[in-house]
Amino acid sequence: MKIIDTHTHIYSKEFDTDRDEIIRRAKAAGIEAVILPNEDSGSIEHISRLCDDESGFAFPMIGLHPTCVDSDYTKEMKHIEQAICKRKYYAIGEIGIDLYWDKSHLKEQVAVFEEQLRWSIDLRLPVAIHMRNSFNEVLESIYKVGADCLKGVFHCFGGTTEEWNEIARLTEFYVGVGGIVTYKNNVLNETLKNIPAERIVLETDAPYLAPVPYRGKRNEPFYILETAKKVAECHKISLEDIAEYTYQNSLRLFNI
């Protein structure tokens, strides 16, 4: 059984004391690769170092996270853009719009998001989209920039069937399913019944959003097995089948 964790921050400081152990545990469990989303100019070096140390296992994204966008975003964007040509990247991410914490920089977030969508088209790379309290705004930007030219994943998807139906029209997009699918009283369990396995990839978003029975602890790639089990249960298929579906989907999307 092979699994790819398509969104994990194991390069971050939360793993500085035991990163090697975390990676060994993941590999032993059948996790063949992890894909690392960038946050800002400060995380580029950490991601690059891990990808160099774990070549063939860790694959980098490049992008500016929406919560890192402020009124002086142009300097950060210049750093990100300069980094793109320095190594091979497998996606533009983590990008998007986040209106949960702060709505005061919506205009700037939209501008940054749309610019990075254009990068993805020019570079023919998928996008990893962070979308929090911003479904309509994200969809508006995608259609504005060019829905037919874009591909990617809606990271940490936890939406309704109605929202999935909107995403389903974007035929080159997948939904990233993480630990929240194991939580009680979440809408995603019902929504998943309407999402074909061919449109799902698995992720952890480690160190965040650990699945049950690890909820409340630091998340790690090994825990993705609990998410896979729950997705298989929702689809009424075997764990091996959902692992194969999501593995092939991940290879197809990220071309790793």
N, C-alpha and C positions, 0 to 999 in steps of 0.2 A: 504494500500500500504506500503510495507516494502522495505527499501533500506539500503545497507551497503556501507559506504565510505571505500574503501579498501586501501587507502593511504592518510594519513593526519598527519601533524606535529603539532597538536594542543597542544602538550606538550611544544612547543618552547616558547621563551620569548615574542614573538609577541602577545601571548594570556594571559600573566600574569595578566593583569588588569581585564579581563572579561571572563575568561575561563568557569566559572560556567554558565554564561549567554549564551555563545556559545553552550554549551552542552545542556542546557534546550531547546534552540531554535531548535537544531538538533533533539532531541527526540520528540518534539511536531510535527515536520514535517514528522515523520515516519522513521527517520534514526535509525535503531535498533542497529547498531554497527559501530565502527570505528576501523581501524587497523593502528597501529602506526609504521612507519619505523624508525629504528635506524640510526644514522649518524656516531657516533664515541664513544669512551669510556665515553666522557663527557655527552652524552645524555641518557645513560642507566638509571641513577638514576631518571631523570625526567620522562621517560616513565614508569618506574616501579611504581613510586608514583601515576601517573595518573591512571594506570591500577588497582592499589590497591584501589584507591578512587572510581573508576567507574567500579568495577568488573561486568562482564556481558555485559558491553557496550564497553569498551576499551580493545583491545587485542594487545600484543606487538610482534614486530619482533626484530631480533637481527642481526647485520651485520655492516660492515665498508663501508661507502659511498666512491665511487671512487675518489671524489674530496678531500677526507681526506687522500688519500694515497700519501706518499712521499718516499724519499730514506730511511727513518727510520721507515718503516711501521711495522716492526716485534713487536715493543713494543705495538702498538695499537692492532694488531692482537691477541697478548697474552691476553690483557685485555678483548677483545671481546670473545675469546674462553673460558676464565675462567668464564665469566658471563653466558654462555649457560646453565651450570648445576645448576644455582641458582634459576631458575623459569621456568615455562612452556612458551615456545615461539611457535608462530603459523606460522612463516616463517623466512627464512634467507633473510634479506634485510634491508636497501636498498643497493644492491651491483651492480656492473657492470663496465662499462668503459666509461669515459667521456673525449673526445678529443676536446671539444669545447673551454675550457678555457686554457688548458695547455697540450701539447703533450710530455713534457719532461720526464714524469714518466710513459709512456706507458708500459714499461717492468714490472714495479712494479705493475701497475694497473692490468695487465693480470695475474700476479702471485697471487695477492690477490683475484681477481675474481674467478680464477680456484680453489683456496684452499677453498673458501666459497661454491662453487658449490659442492665440495666433501663433505663438512660438511652437506649440504642439503641432499645428498644421504645417508650418514651414519645415519642421524637423521630422515630421511623420511619426510622432511619438504619441502614445496614449496619455491621458490625463487622469490623475487621482484627485477626485473632487471632495473637498470638505464642505458639507452643507448642513448648517445648523440654524434653525428658524429662518431659513432663507430659500425654501424650495422654489417659490415663484421667481425670485430674483435670479437664482442660478439658471433656471430654465430659460428665462428671458435673455440672459447673456449668451447662452449656448446657441439659441436660435439667431441672435443678432450677429454673432461671429461666423456661424456657419455649421449648423447641426450635421449636414451631410458630409462635412469634411473632418468631423471629430470622432474620436473613439476614446473609451476609457471606462472608469469605474466610479460609481457613487460610493465612496468610502463610508463605512459604518452606517449602512442603510438601516433605518428602523421605521420606515414609513408605512402608510396605509395602502390598501389595494388601489385606491384612486390615484395615489402618487406613483405607484408602480405602473399603472396603465399609461401614465404620461411618459415615464421613462422607457417603457416598452416600445414606444414609437421611435426611440433613438436606437436603431437596430445594432449599432456597434458599441453599445454601452452595456456594462454588467453592473450588478450590485455586489458590494463587499459586505459579507455577513460575518459579524464578530460575536463576542461574548454576550451581548444583550439578548440574543435569541434564547438564551438559557434562563433569563430572568422571568419571574412570575409576572403575570398580568401585562405582558408586553404585546403590542399589536402585531409585531413582526411574525409571530407564530401563525397567525391567520393569513397575513399577507403572503408568506412564503408558499402557501398552498397554491397560489396563483402565479408564482414565478417559476418558470421552467429551470430545471437544473442546468441547462445549457447557458443560462444567463447569470450564474452565481459563481463568485470566487470567495475563498475563505481568507480571513485575516484575524489578527489579534489586537492590533493597535497597542501592543505592549509598550510601556508598562501599565496602560490604562485598561479598564473595562474587562477585568478577568471574569471568565465564565463561572457559573456554579459548577462544582462545589468550592471553587477558589475565590469566589467573589469577595472583594475587600482586600485581597492580597495583591501584590505586584504581579501583573500579568507577564507571561513569557510565551514564546512560540510553542513549547510543549503542550500548553493548555488548549491549543487549537483543536486537539482531538475531541474535547468536550463539545465544542461548537459543531464540529463535523457530525458527531453523534446526534445532536439535536436537529440539525438540518436533515439528516437522513430520516429521522423519526417523522418530521413534518412532511416529508415527501413519500414516506412509507416505502423506502428502498433501503438496501443494505449500506452499511458504513463504507464498504469497499467501493460500491457504485458511486456514492456521492464524492468519495475521495478521487475517483477516476474522472468523473465529470469536471470537478473543480480544478483538478490538476491540468487537464487538457485545456480548459478555459483560460487558466493562468498562462500557460505556455503560448497560447494563441494571442492573448492580449498583449503580453509584455515581451514576447519574442526572445525569451531567455533560453 
